[in-house]
Amino acid sequence: MSFWTAIVVIVAIIMVASVIMKRYEALGRGESGRSRDQDADKLAHQRETDRRELEELRERVKVLERIATDANASHALESRRVADEIEALRDR
């Protein structure tokens, strides 16, 4: 086998392997062997977790804004209500 024949054979092998890999990926399987459905499920679960965490953080910010804008409320009942809300958020 001559040098140039070996080069042509190597290039042909690489091209065939590339086509097989692309076809494999197009059928829904990535390099890690997981299907796209599994990746989509994992992403959807992460989005839901992030959404819940964002909602909890928004509630905490609302309480903190209320505390900051009350400016030492003179009503003991309202102050106690705010303190109870803070404790409820800590318990979560």
C-alpha positions in Angstrom: 0.0 0.0 0.0 1.4 3.3 -1.0 1.5 6.4 1.2 -1.3 8.2 -0.7 -3.5 5.2 -0.6 -3.2 5.0 3.2 -4.1 8.7 3.4 -7.2 8.2 1.3 -8.2 5.2 3.4 -7.8 7.1 6.7 -9.8 10.1 5.4 -12.6 7.7 4.2 -12.7 6.1 7.7 -12.9 9.5 9.4 -15.7 10.6 7.0 -17.7 7.4 7.6 -17.3 7.7 11.4 -18.4 11.3 11.2 -21.6 10.5 9.2 -22.4 7.7 11.7 -21.9 10.0 14.7 -24.1 12.7 13.1 -26.9 10.2 12.4 -26.7 8.8 15.9 -27.1 12.4 17.3 -29.9 13.1 14.9 -31.8 10.1 16.2 -32.0 11.7 19.6 -28.9 10.4 21.4 -26.1 12.7 22.4 -22.5 11.9 23.3 -23.4 11.1 26.9 -25.8 8.3 25.8 -28.9 10.1 27.3 -31.8 10.8 25.2 -33.1 14.3 24.5 -36.2 13.5 26.4 -34.2 12.8 29.5 -32.4 16.1 29.0 -35.7 17.9 28.5 -37.2 16.4 31.7 -34.1 17.4 33.7 -34.3 20.9 32.3 -38.1 21.2 33.0 -37.5 20.0 36.6 -34.7 22.5 37.1 -36.9 25.3 35.7 -39.7 24.3 38.2 -37.3 24.3 41.1 -35.9 27.7 40.0 -39.4 29.1 39.7 -40.4 28.0 43.2 -37.2 29.4 44.6 -37.8 32.7 42.8 -41.4 32.9 44.3 -40.0 32.3 47.8 -37.4 35.0 47.3 -40.0 37.5 46.1 -42.1 36.9 49.2 -39.1 37.5 51.4 -38.3 40.7 49.5 -41.9 41.9 50.0 -41.6 41.4 53.8 -38.2 43.2 53.9 -39.6 46.1 51.8 -42.5 46.3 54.2 -40.1 46.4 57.2 -38.0 49.0 55.5 -40.9 51.3 54.6 -42.8 51.0 57.8 -40.1 53.2 59.5 -40.6 51.9 63.0 -44.4 51.6 63.1 -45.9 52.9 66.3 -48.6 50.2 66.4 -47.4 47.3 68.4 -49.9 45.0 66.7 -48.6 45.7 63.3 -45.0 45.3 64.4 -45.9 42.0 65.9 -47.5 40.9 62.7 -44.4 41.7 60.7 -42.2 39.9 63.2 -44.5 36.9 62.9 -44.2 37.0 59.1 -40.4 37.0 59.4 -40.5 34.0 61.6 -42.8 32.2 59.2 -40.3 32.8 56.4 -37.5 31.5 58.5 -39.4 28.3 59.2 -39.7 27.5 55.5 
